[in-house]
Amino acid sequence: MAVLKPGEIDPFLRKPSERVGVVLIWGSDDGLVTERASALVATASGGGDDPFSLVRLDGGELVADPARLVDEARTVSLFGNRRVVWVRDCGARNLLPAVQPLLDEPSPGSLVVLEAGDLKKTSPLRKKIEDHPTALALACWADDARDLARLVDRELADARLSIDRDAREALEAHLGGDRMASRGEIRKLCLYAHGRDRIVLADVAAIVGDASALAFDEFVDAVAGGEPSVVDRLLGRLEASGTPPAVAGAMLQRHFQLLERLRADMSGGRKPVDVVAAAQPPIFFRRRAEVARQVGLWTPDRLRRAAAIIDDALLRTRRMPALASAVLSDAALTLSRAARAAERR
């Protein structure tokens, strides 16, 4: 199916085509991936939580039992509504064996929504879905300046607030790492200004945290670079700013996937500094030396163990939301200590 243009995505989320049976939502902005998946599921399922119409699955479950996806998708909804199967935490898992039967024989009475991270063009799942006439892949990239301006406008309009120009500039400078984190920062600011009609610079200085790309970079670099004391402090800052543990965990997962790709690019004797300099999308120049050091610390075997730790932590944050902060902290500190030990060796 043809790739949707940016202006076509929101209309599709509000009114998904009956012809589309499988939707892969992927990209570098994990918060936007989750936001769009949630919006699509809510629309297609009628906004309810009926277990006969909406089924939630984990990517890990389908790796262990690929046939379950077909069984769930082809189960007839009790009340005749469209059956929606929402698969989260797809990550870098190979889910093509589970999805392929639905591409070979589409099920018109169902919609399968897959959440994934940043997938390469060569990803078998992404390639199959992008080339299929009844499937669709939606890419979710980090917000640019125009996207952030629209996000701020929508949230302020909903809160019936206006904002001074200097306050807007300061606010937008703290946003952009993740859509969910950015939206959370804006809503927190609107709540702080409740009862007034205008947000001023002092409000932004008082309430907006650093849940931005820079804060996430500091966090993941402290974890992968072996600085446990810094990890603990940054987790506290992220939590105080209202960043959900699942968002911080997803950013950590994305960073280790980046290290895995960079490590693979070292084949043929290339040095870490060279693969980091050639990375696409480019890594911020001030981080390149640190990321190159991390590539040297994390061997393929260590990266596989790290991926398992992060996957388990993300699963437990969703199953036990009350313990999400503790679960993420434990995983992040474990990985950071492993990096420090690797450096000492």
C-alpha positions in Angstrom: 0.0 0.0 0.0 1.2 3.5 -0.7 3.0 5.3 2.2 0.8 7.9 3.8 2.0 11.5 3.6 2.3 13.3 7.0 -1.0 15.1 6.4 -2.8 11.8 5.7 -1.9 10.1 8.9 -4.3 11.8 11.4 -7.3 11.4 9.1 -6.4 7.7 8.8 -6.2 7.3 12.6 -9.6 9.0 12.9 -11.2 6.8 10.3 -9.1 3.7 9.4 -9.8 2.0 6.0 -11.7 -1.3 6.2 -9.3 -2.5 3.5 -6.3 -2.3 5.8 -5.9 -5.4 8.0 -2.4 -4.9 9.5 -0.8 -1.7 10.5 2.8 -1.4 11.6 3.5 1.8 13.6 7.3 2.2 14.0 10.0 4.9 14.2 12.5 6.7 16.4 10.0 8.5 18.5 8.7 5.9 20.9 6.2 8.2 22.5 4.6 9.1 19.1 4.5 5.4 18.2 2.5 4.7 21.3 0.3 7.7 20.9 -0.7 6.8 17.3 -1.2 3.2 18.1 -3.5 4.1 21.1 -5.4 6.5 18.9 -5.9 3.9 16.1 -6.9 1.2 18.6 -9.4 3.5 20.3 -11.0 4.4 16.9 -11.1 0.9 15.5 -12.4 -0.7 18.7 -15.0 2.1 19.3 -13.1 3.3 22.4 -14.3 0.5 24.6 -12.3 -2.2 26.5 -14.5 -5.1 25.5 -12.2 -8.2 25.6 -14.3 -9.8 22.8 -13.4 -6.8 20.5 -10.0 -5.7 21.7 -7.1 -8.1 22.5 -3.7 -6.9 23.8 -0.6 -9.1 23.2 3.1 -8.8 23.8 5.6 -9.2 21.1 7.4 -11.8 23.2 4.3 -13.9 23.4 4.1 -14.2 19.6 7.8 -15.1 19.2 7.0 -18.1 21.5 3.6 -18.9 19.9 3.4 -17.3 16.3 0.0 -19.1 15.6 -1.7 -17.1 18.4 -1.9 -13.9 16.3 -3.8 -15.7 13.5 -6.1 -17.3 16.1 -6.9 -14.0 17.8 -7.3 -12.0 14.5 -9.8 -14.6 13.1 -11.9 -15.0 16.2 -15.3 -13.4 15.5 -16.2 -10.5 17.8 -19.2 -11.4 20.0 -21.1 -8.2 19.2 -20.2 -8.0 15.5 -17.7 -5.2 15.8 -14.3 -5.2 14.1 -11.9 -7.3 16.2 -8.7 -5.4 17.1 -5.5 -7.1 18.1 -2.9 -4.7 19.6 0.6 -6.1 19.8 3.1 -4.0 21.8 6.8 -4.3 22.5 7.6 -5.7 19.1 11.0 -4.1 19.2 13.6 -5.9 17.1 11.9 -9.3 17.4 11.2 -11.4 14.3 7.4 -11.4 14.2 7.1 -12.1 10.5 6.2 -15.8 11.1 3.2 -14.6 13.1 2.2 -11.9 10.7 2.8 -13.6 7.4 -0.4 -15.8 7.4 -2.5 -12.7 7.8 -0.7 -11.1 4.8 -1.2 -14.3 2.8 -4.9 -14.5 3.7 -6.2 -11.2 5.1 -9.0 -11.4 7.7 -11.5 -8.6 6.7 -13.2 -8.6 10.1 -10.1 -7.7 12.1 -7.3 -5.1 12.5 -3.9 -6.0 13.8 -1.9 -3.0 15.2 1.9 -3.6 15.7 4.1 -1.3 17.8 7.8 -1.3 17.0 10.9 0.8 17.4 13.2 2.2 14.8 13.3 -0.4 12.0 15.8 -0.5 9.1 14.6 -0.5 5.5 15.9 -4.1 5.4 13.7 -5.2 8.3 11.7 -8.2 6.9 8.5 -7.2 8.8 8.7 -3.5 7.6 9.4 -4.5 4.0 6.6 -7.0 3.8 4.1 -4.7 5.2 5.1 -1.7 3.2 4.8 -3.7 0.0 1.5 -5.4 0.8 -1.8 -4.1 -0.6 -3.9 -4.6 2.5 -1.2 -3.5 5.1 0.2 -0.2 6.1 3.3 1.1 7.8 3.3 4.4 9.7 6.7 6.0 10.4 7.0 8.1 13.5 10.0 10.5 13.6 11.0 12.9 16.4 9.1 16.2 16.2 10.7 19.0 14.3 10.2 22.7 15.1 6.9 22.9 13.1 5.5 19.7 14.8 6.4 21.1 18.3 4.7 24.4 17.5 1.5 22.6 16.5 1.6 20.4 19.6 2.0 23.4 21.8 -0.8 25.2 20.0 -3.2 22.2 20.4 -2.5 21.7 24.1 -2.8 25.4 24.9 -6.0 25.7 22.9 -7.5 22.7 24.9 -6.5 24.4 28.1 -7.8 27.8 26.9 -4.4 29.4 27.5 -2.2 31.8 25.6 1.6 32.1 26.0 4.1 34.9 25.7 6.6 34.7 22.9 9.7 34.4 25.1 7.9 31.7 27.2 7.1 29.8 24.0 10.7 29.8 22.9 11.9 28.6 26.2 9.2 25.9 26.3 9.9 24.5 22.9 13.7 24.5 23.6 12.9 21.9 26.3 10.8 19.6 24.1 11.3 17.3 21.2 13.0 14.1 22.5 9.7 12.1 22.7 6.1 13.0 21.9 4.7 11.6 25.1 7.3 13.3 27.2 6.8 16.6 25.3 3.0 16.4 25.7 3.4 15.7 29.4 5.6 18.7 29.9 3.1 21.0 28.2 0.1 19.6 30.2 2.1 20.0 33.4 2.7 23.6 32.5 -1.0 24.2 31.7 -2.0 22.7 35.0 0.5 25.0 36.8 -1.1 28.0 35.0 -4.7 26.9 35.8 -6.9 29.8 36.7 -5.0 32.3 34.6 -5.3 33.1 30.9 -1.7 33.4 30.0 1.6 31.6 30.5 4.7 33.7 31.1 8.4 33.0 31.1 8.5 32.6 34.8 6.0 29.8 34.6 8.2 27.9 32.2 11.3 28.4 34.3 9.4 27.2 37.4 7.7 24.1 36.2 9.2 22.7 32.9 11.7 19.9 33.5 14.3 18.6 31.2 12.3 15.7 29.6 14.0 16.5 26.3 16.3 14.8 24.0 19.3 16.1 26.0 18.0 14.6 29.3 17.4 11.2 27.6 20.9 11.3 26.0 22.4 12.0 29.4 20.5 9.1 30.9 21.3 6.5 28.3 24.9 7.5 28.1 25.2 7.1 31.9 23.7 3.6 31.7 25.7 2.4 28.7 28.8 4.3 29.8 29.0 2.8 33.3 28.1 5.6 35.7 25.7 4.2 38.3 25.7 7.2 40.5 24.8 9.5 37.6 22.1 7.0 36.5 20.4 7.2 39.9 20.4 11.0 39.9 19.1 11.3 36.3 16.3 8.8 37.0 15.2 11.0 39.9 15.1 14.1 37.6 13.2 12.3 34.9 10.7 11.0 37.4 10.3 14.4 39.0 9.6 15.9 35.5 6.7 13.5 35.1 8.4 11.2 32.5 6.7 7.8 32.6 9.2 5.0 33.4 8.0 3.2 30.3 9.1 6.1 28.1 12.6 6.2 29.8 12.8 2.5 29.3 11.9 2.7 25.7 14.6 5.3 25.1 17.1 3.0 26.8 16.0 0.1 24.6 16.4 2.3 21.5 19.9 3.3 22.5 21.1 -0.3 23.0 19.6 -1.2 19.6 21.7 1.7 18.2 24.8 0.2 19.9 24.0 -3.2 18.4 23.7 -1.7 14.9 27.0 0.2 15.3 28.7 -2.9 16.6 27.6 -4.8 13.6 29.0 -2.1 11.3 32.5 -2.7 12.7 32.8 -5.8 10.5 35.9 -5.5 8.3 38.0 -4.0 10.9 36.3 -0.5 11.2 37.0 1.4 14.4 34.2 2.5 16.7 34.9 6.2 16.1 34.5 5.6 12.3 31.1 3.8 12.5 29.8 6.4 14.9 30.9 9.3 12.6 29.1 7.6 9.7 25.9 6.7 11.6 22.5 7.6 10.1 20.7 9.6 11.4 23.7 11.5 12.6 24.7 11.3 16.2 25.1 14.8 17.9 28.8 15.7 17.5 29.3 16.3 21.2 28.2 12.7 22.0 30.2 10.9 19.3 33.3 10.2 21.4 31.2 8.9 24.3 29.1 6.7 22.0 32.2 5.3 20.4 33.6 4.4 23.8 30.3 2.6 24.6 30.5 0.6 21.3 33.9 -0.6 22.4 32.6 -1.7 25.8 29.5 -3.6 24.7 30.4 -6.8 22.8 27.7 -8.6 20.8 27.3 -11.1 23.7 26.9 -8.3 26.3 24.4 -6.5 24.0 22.3 -9.7 23.8 22.2 -9.9 27.5 21.4 -6.2 27.8 18.5 -6.5 25.4 17.0 -9.4 27.4 17.3 -7.3 30.6 15.6 -4.3 29.0 12.9 -6.3 27.4 12.1 -8.0 30.7 12.0 -4.6 32.5 9.7 -3.0 29.9 7.3 -6.0 30.2 7.2 -5.7 34.0 6.7 -2.0 33.9 3.5 -2.6 32.0 2.3 -5.5 34.1 3.2 -3.9 37.4 2.7 -0.1 36.9 3.0 0.6 40.7 6.5 -0.8 40.7 7.5 0.6 37.3 10.0 3.1 38.6 11.8 0.5 40.8 11.9 -2.0 37.9 13.4 0.5 35.5 15.9 1.7 38.2 17.1 -1.9 38.9 17.6 -2.6 35.2 19.4 0.6 34.5 21.8 0.2 37.4 22.5 -3.4 36.5 23.5 -2.4 33.0 25.5 0.6 34.2 27.5 -1.6 36.6 28.1 -4.1 33.8 29.5 -1.3 31.6 31.8 -0.2 34.4 33.0 -3.7 35.0 33.7 -4.1 31.3 35.7 -0.9 31.2 37.9 -2.1 34.2 38.6 -5.3 32.4 
